[in-house]
Amino acid sequence: MNRTFFNRQQIFAMGFVCLLILSFSYHAQAKVSVVSMFADHMVLQRQMSVPVWG
């Protein structure tokens, strides 16, 4: 009983779709930066709690 789940054309189509997904995901980049509230020269007071949400 020699069964194949996918024929050659289906395997080629799945490979092509995977290649397309990988090529599009390569160009998707996130420009992540820290909010200016956490930048240099930030002033905090001693013994005071700093609430941060997010």
C-alpha positions in Angstrom: 0.0 0.0 0.0 2.0 2.9 -1.3 0.1 6.1 -0.6 1.4 9.6 -1.1 -0.3 12.5 0.6 0.9 15.2 -1.8 1.8 15.0 -5.4 4.7 16.8 -7.0 2.7 19.9 -8.1 1.2 20.4 -4.6 4.7 20.1 -3.0 6.0 22.7 -5.4 3.1 25.1 -4.7 3.6 24.7 -0.9 7.3 25.4 -1.3 6.6 28.5 -3.4 4.1 29.8 -0.8 6.6 29.3 2.0 9.3 31.1 0.0 6.9 34.0 -0.6 6.1 34.2 3.1 9.7 34.2 4.1 10.6 36.9 1.5 7.9 39.2 2.8 8.7 38.6 6.4 12.3 39.6 5.7 11.2 43.1 4.7 8.9 43.5 7.7 10.9 45.3 10.4 9.8 47.2 13.5 11.4 50.5 14.4 11.4 50.1 18.1 12.6 53.0 20.3 12.4 54.0 23.9 9.9 56.7 24.9 11.5 60.1 25.6 10.4 59.7 29.2 13.2 57.1 29.7 15.9 59.0 27.8 19.1 60.5 29.1 19.1 63.1 31.9 16.0 61.7 33.5 15.4 63.2 37.0 14.0 61.1 39.8 13.6 61.9 43.5 14.8 59.6 46.2 12.3 57.5 48.2 9.5 58.2 45.7 7.7 55.6 43.8 7.6 56.0 40.0 4.4 54.6 38.5 4.9 53.3 35.0 2.0 52.0 32.9 2.1 50.1 29.7 
